[in-house]
Amino acid sequence: MAKILFRRHKKEYVKELDREITLAKERFFYVPDTNKDFITENGTIKAKDLTKKDGSTIKTNKGKEFILFSAQFKDEYSRLKRTAQIITPKDIGIIITETGINRDSKVVDAGTGSGALACYLAKICKEVTSYDIKDESIETGEANKEFLNIKNLTIKKKDVFTKIDETDVDTIILDMPEPYKAIKSVKKSLKIGGFLVTYVPNITQVSKFVEEIKKDDSFVYLRTIELIPRKWKIDNRIARPNSQAIGHTAFLSFIRKIKS
């Protein structure tokens, strides 16, 4: 099993300068292979030390301390190979909560891209199927699926504009420039009461999609949102928003099927 090494943030007051200086910045290191020594800029950690129990404090050959613990899914997920911009965790979270995706859910995702969304949902859902027409996306998705040891994800090279094979699907998520072209396929595949989610970067794409979905009374348009989190700097007397923040990623639109 992969391990994580955590280095604490370390400061020291320098009297001559009359201020604190940073000796080491807080950092997490991912260790994929515990059978060999791990080298950092703070020195080398012996393989035998990487097998110690979680929470152990271990030292490099230079005497620098690290805390050791086993890697979790989030740590593995952050190591996925990327060939395109992925749906960010902040957006995945709202997709899950708005649609109620859970361990009994049957989900379809298109397009696959790097497979990040499909892999994340597969850790939660009963069954996930992902569609894409690009060989590179299929290959990357399969590689990431194997890396995370996911068994309940099927990746298909097929155009969802033409047909979605799965029926009685709980949630369908479309991460593509023209989601309105898949409305007919979605209608046949999605169960009554199920959710359709679209993920697009431009508001003009949202407008076109919503205009088309409202023409079909089998669906009800719920809402369109975007999430822009604001991180805060908390350090002694400093308590303020960070100067830099993650801005716009995409617009999320939520639709529900209410009849055949």
N, C-alpha and C positions, 0 to 999 in steps of 0.2 A: 504494500500500500504506500502511496505517495505521502510525503510529510510536509509540514509547514514549519519554517523557522521564523521566529519573530524577534526582531531587534527593537528594543525600546528607544524612544527619543531620549537623548542625553544632552544636558546643558551643564555649563560650568561658569561660575562667576569669576571674572578676571578683574582683580583689584586695580591693576594698572590702567585698564580701559574703562573701569567703573560700569561694566555691563556684562550680561551673560552672553556667552558664545555657544553655538551648537557644535557638539563633538560628534554626534551621530543622529541621523534622522530616523524616525520610526519607519520600519519597513518589514514586509512579509516576503520571505523567499520560498519558492515552490521547489521541492526536492523530489524529482520523479523516480529516482533510483536510490534506494537506501543500501544497496550492496556495494557502493563505492563512495569514496570520500567526496565531500561537497566543498567546493572552493568559493569563497566570497572575497570582497575587498578587505574584509576584516580578518582574513586568515582561513585556514582549512579546518573543517570538522570531519573527524574520523567516522568511517562507516559504522563502526561498533557503537558509537554514541547515538547514531540515528535510529537505533533499535530500542532506545530507552523508552519508558512509559510516557504517555502524554502529560504535559505540564512540567516535564523535567527541564532544568536549566543546564545547558551544556556550553562548553567553551571551545573556541578555536585554538590553534597552536600559538596565537598571539595573545591569548587570554581574554578575548572578547566574548561576552555572554549572549546566548540566544535561548529562547524558550521554544521547546519542541512539542508539536502535537500533530495528529493525523489530519490529512487533507479531507475536506468535506466536498459535497457536490458543487457548492459555489466556487471553491478553489479550482476544481477540475473544469468547470464551465468557463471560467475566465481564460483557460488555456486553449479554447477551441480555435481551429484554423478558420480564418475569415477570407472570403473572396469578394464580399460585398458588405455594405453597411447592414448591421443586424438590427432587429427590433430590440431596443434597450430594455434592461430589467425594469426600469420605472414604468414603461409601457406594457410590458408583460404582466406586471402586477395588476394594473387596472383592467386588463383584458380578463384575467382570472376572476377578479372580484365582480366585475359588471356582468359576466356571463354565468358565474357560479360553477366554473369548471372544477371537477373533482375526480376522485378515483373511479367513479362509475361512468365517466364521460367518454363519448366517442367523438373525436375531433378531426377535422380536415384542415390542412394548412397549405396555402399556395401563394407565391412560389417559395420553393425551398430555400433559395439563396445559399447561405452557409449551413443551414439546418439548425441554427441556434434556437429559434422559437420552438420548432418541432421537438428538439431534444429536451428543452426545458419542460414543455407540456407533457412529454412522455414520462417524466419522472412523477407526474401528478395524475395523469389520466389512465384510463383502462386501455385505450387504443388511440393511436395517432397515425394518420396517413398524410404524407406531404407530396405535393405535385410540383413539378418544374419541367421545362422543356430544354434546359441547357445542360449539356454533358458535364461541364465544369461544376455546376451547382449540385448535380446528382452525386458526383464523385466526392466533393467536399462534404456534403451531407452524410454520405455513407461512412466517410473516414471519421467524422465527428461522432456519429452514432456508435461506431466501434470503439472509439477512444473512451466514451462514457459508459460503454457496456450496456447499451439500451436495447431491449429485446422487443418492445411493444410499439416500435415505430417502423412503418413501411414507407419507403420513398419510391415514387413512381415517375417515370418520364412520360408525361402525358399532359395535354392541354385542357385545363379546366373550363375553358370557353366552350369546348366541344361536349365534354361529359365528365361527371364525377361518378366514379363507380360505386362508392359507398352510399347507403341509404339509411334513413332514420338517424341522421347525424345530429348530435347535440349542439355543436358549435362549428362554424366554418369561418376561418380567418383568411382574408385576402390581402396579401402584401404585394401589390402590383399596380402599375400606372393606370390601368383602365379596368377597374373592378366591375364597372357596370356591364362589361361584356360577358361576365360570368353569372349574371342574375338568373338566366334561364336554367343553367346547370345547378345552381344553388337551390333554386325552388324545388327541383326534383329530388335533391339529396337531403336537404335539411328537414328535420322532423317538425311537426307543428308544435310551437312553443320554443323551438330552438333559436339560437342567436347567430347572426351574421355580423362580422366585424371587418371593417376595412381600415387599412393603414397606408396613408398616402402623404407625401410631404407638402403638396401645394393645395391651397384652398380652392383653386379652380377645378382641381380633380374632385374634391369633395362636392362642390356644387353640381357638377355633371352627374356624379353618382347618385346624389340625393334626388335630383330631378328625375332620373330614370327609375329609381326604386319606388318613388311615390306613384308612379303610373301603374304599379301592380298592387292590387288590394289584398294580396296574400301576405303582404309585409306591412309592418308599421315601423316608421322611422322614429327612433328614440332620441338620440342626441349625437352631437359631434363635440369632442373635447380635445385639448392638448394639455400635456403636463409639463410644467417647467419648475423643477424643484429648486429651492434656494438653500444652499448650505451656509452654515454659520461657523464663524471662528470663535471658539471658546478657549481662552488661555489666560488664566489668572483674572485680571481686571478687564481683559478684552472680551467683549461679547457683542458681536456685530455680524451682519451678513458678509460672506466672502466677497471680495472685489470682483472676482471672476466667477461666472456661473454657467452651467450647461443651458443653452437656449433651446430653441425649437428643434424637435426631431421629426415629428409627423403629427398629422391629425388622425384621430381615431373616431370612426363613426360606428354606432351600434344600432342594429336593426333586429327586429324579431318577426319570425314567421307566425302568423295567427290562423292561417287556414290553407287548404290545398289550392 
